């Protein structure tokens, strides 16, 4: 059924290596393309152009089937097809690819993990169980361990979503425990704005991604050098200017550029977090229709989508 899987077997997968250099840079949590029919059918035809445009604008890599990509609203087959199409495009254009496989019933998550294990990508990302929320740290680590055991060819990242999953765990402690139990554990994606808490997790051969587009400069000031941010899809050049200014410690330029970016976000995201994905998707489509874009149109958010915030 999934006709491309055989051509993307793990013989093409690069080995797990030191993480800091591999994952340093800006990443786009890519939007999922939907057609304009009643079912909002998955549209895979734009993915190669989309990937090429991101690469040409200095983007290091992508996160597929994440929150901005409406991954939790996709069916199992849709998630696999989308992952395969992006895997081919990322290999072709030398983009680092991370694939989000969680936020689904555990049997489906394990199926997605096994599928991911055979694809060309550099990391698997997992959201925890969202209904039977782990009540103890060891339960969360155990859940991640079960999933990671099905995709051992790839680095494993935990997707920390405190806005949607009510867990009050110390993530620094989680990282230490996960590193003990999960050989492929590589770090976290932190979607929240609590940079000081996230900064405690920095260190060792561990990568911590920050996710709030409005806080790129602030995060880098605290030592973060990896970011997965929705607006990277739309304003990659501007975000690269902020990133490079911070890397060379040009705080004045970074502050000016970040202030401008934040104003753009306020102009386009009209209802705050409640309309984040819908508004940024609309903004992306507008951008792609200009001379700076590449003509890609990713459609609207699925009508039943409820995940509305950065990343």
C-alpha positions, 0 to 999 in steps of 0.5 A, a space after each residue: 500500500 505504501 509503495 515508496 517505503 521500499 525505496 527508503 529503507 534504512 540502508 540510506 539512514 545516516 548513523 547516530 552521531 554527536 548531536 550538537 553540530 548535527 542539529 544546530 540551526 533553524 528548523 521549520 515545522 512544515 505545514 501539511 498540504 491539503 486539497 480544497 475538496 470537501 474531505 481536505 484530501 492530503 496533497 503530496 505534490 507540493 512537497 518537493 518544491 516546498 523542501 527546495 524553497 526552504 533549503 534555498 533560504 538557509 533552513 537546516 531541516 524540518 519537523 514533519 507531522 508536528 503540531 503546525 503540520 496538524 499531525 494529530 489530525 491525520 489518519 495513520 495512512 496519511 501520516 505514513 504517506 506524508 512522512 515518505 514524501 518528505 523523506 524523499 524530498 529531504 534526502 534529495 535536498 539535503 535537509 535534516 528531517 525529524 518525524 513526529 509519531 506520537 499523539 495517537 493510540 499506543 498501537 498506532 504510535 508503535 506502528 508509526 515508529 516501526 515505519 519511521 525506522 525504515 525511512 531516511 530521516 535523522 530523528 524521531 519525535 514523540 508526543 506522550 500519551 494525551 488521554 492516559 497522561 503519565 502520572 509519574 516520571 517513570 511512566 513517561 520514561 517507560 512510555 518513551 522507552 517502549 516507543 524508542 525500541 521500535 525505531 532504534 535506527 534514529 535519534 529519539 526526541 521527546 516533544 514537551 507540550 505543557 500547554 496541552 498535556 498536564 504533566 508537572 515533571 522536572 524535565 532536567 530529571 526526565 532527560 537524565 532518566 531517559 538517557 539512562 533508559 533509552 540508548 537513542 535518547 537525544 533531547 527535547 523539543 520545548 514548545 513553551 516560553 519558559 526558557 529558564 526551565 528549558 535551559 536547565 536541560 542544556 548540556 552534554 551530548 543533548 540537543 534542546 530545541 526551543 519553539 516560540 518564534 517570538 523568543 528566538 533571540 532571547 533563547 539564544 542569549 541563554 545558550 540555545 542554538 537549535 530552534 523549531 519555529 513555525 515562522 521559519 516556514 514564512 520568514 526564513 531570511 529574517 529569522 536567519 538574520 536574527 540567528 546569525 546576529 546572535 551567533 556573532 553576539 550582535 545583540 543590537 541587530 538581533 533586537 531590532 530584527 526580533 522586534 520587527 519579526 514580533 510585529 509581523 506575528 502580531 499583524 498576522 496572528 489576529 486571535 493569539 494562540 487560538 488561531 495560531 495554525 490557521 493564521 500562520 498557514 494563511 500567512 504562508 500561502 500569502 507569502 508563497 504567492 509573492 515573488 519571494 515565494 515558490 507558488 506552493 499552496 498548502 490549503 487551510 487547516 482541517 476543520 476539526 483541528 484543535 491544535 493552535 499554537 507555535 510549533 
